[in-house]
């Protein structure tokens, strides 16, 4: 049984169908990439999974449970977390308070303390900056905090929306290594949305390419990386 499964998922903005009858799945312990151009439906798909947008039709199942009509808070409690595009930190709060905001649904202080330790180990720079205001950090440091905040919910499925957007290449490499480490050490399932298709496909076990709200290619990350259509359309080869 897949950890996450979408069947004939359609998500609309009014009369505009942003995602049309897509089918995909995420197995436990997998990194799954959603790649495509701007406006292809990638972020809309993540919003539907976390419950910020309700599907017009189709179903979503998480660990065998139908979550199609479940609210966002209940989905977080079930084990899904999202690090959104643009990071969306509370700029006038400290880094530590931003992290703790991600743990508002975690009752155990021991779990919260453990998650903080894990995030500080993953991103030592976050620990160094923990007393600073989040708005004073660089874009790359803010992205580390945004990923850490999502991890503070202690999820089973972590969704990352454009984690490399607007970040220096050196920091992109650090974040890519952190994604691999989260997946490897915690066996955590990850859904990665990226316009940087090369990066996403190198990280992903499986991948889906979206165009105009529809899945046009699906397969292993390495297979899509070698696909002539994907190379021409998204990799500039």
Residue, then its C-alpha position, 0 to 999 in steps of 0.5 A: x500500500x502506498x503511503x500517499x495515493x492520488x486517484x483522478x485528482x482534479x483541483x480548480x480555481x473557480x472554473x479553471x482546472x489547475x490540475x486535471x485527473x492526475x494519478x500518482x503515489x508515494x511509497x514509504x521512504x521514497x523521494x518523489x519529485x514533481x517537475x514542470x514549468x511555472x504554472x504546471x500545477x505542482x504547487x497546487x498539487x501540494x496545497x491539495x495534499x496538505x488541505x489548503x485547497x479541496x479537490x473538485x473531484x478525485x480522492x487522496x489517501x494517506x496510509x490507506x485512509x481517505x483524507x480528501x475532505x480532511x482539514x489541514x490541521x488534521x492532515x498535519x496531525x496525521x503526519x503530513x507537513x509542508x515547507x511552502x514556496x517562498x518560505x513564509x517565515x514570521x520575520x519579526x519572530x526569532x528563529x527558535x520561535x519559528x521552529x517551535x511554531x511548527x511543533x504546536x500540535x506536538x504534545x510531548x516536550x521530549x519529542x520537541x526537544x529531540x526534533x530541535x536537536x535533529x534540526x540543529x544537527x542537520x543545519x548547524x547554521x540554524x542553531x547559530x542563528x536561533x536567537x536572531x529574528x528570522x527576517x534578518x537571515x539570508x534567503x538560504x538560512x531562511x530556507x533551512x529554517x522553513x524546512x526545520x519548521x516543517x520537520x518540527x511537526x514530526x511528519x511521516x511525509x515531508x513536502x518541499x515546495x521550491x526549496x532551491x528558489x532564489x538561493x545561492x548555488x553553494x546553499x542549494x548544494x547544502x539543502x540538497x544534501x540535507x534532503x538526502x540525509x533526512x530521507x536516508x537517516x529518518x526513512x522519511x517520505x519526501x515530495x519535492x516540487x522544483x523548477x530546477x528539474x535537474x536537481x529534483x530528478x537527481x534526488x528522486x527515486x520516482x518522478x512525475x512531470x506535469x504540464x498544463x495540469x496533467x502528468x505527461x511523464x512518470x518513472x524513476x528519477x534517473x529515467x526521466x533525467x535521461x528522457x529526451x523530451x524532459x532533457x529538451x523541455x526542462x533541462x536545456x539539452 
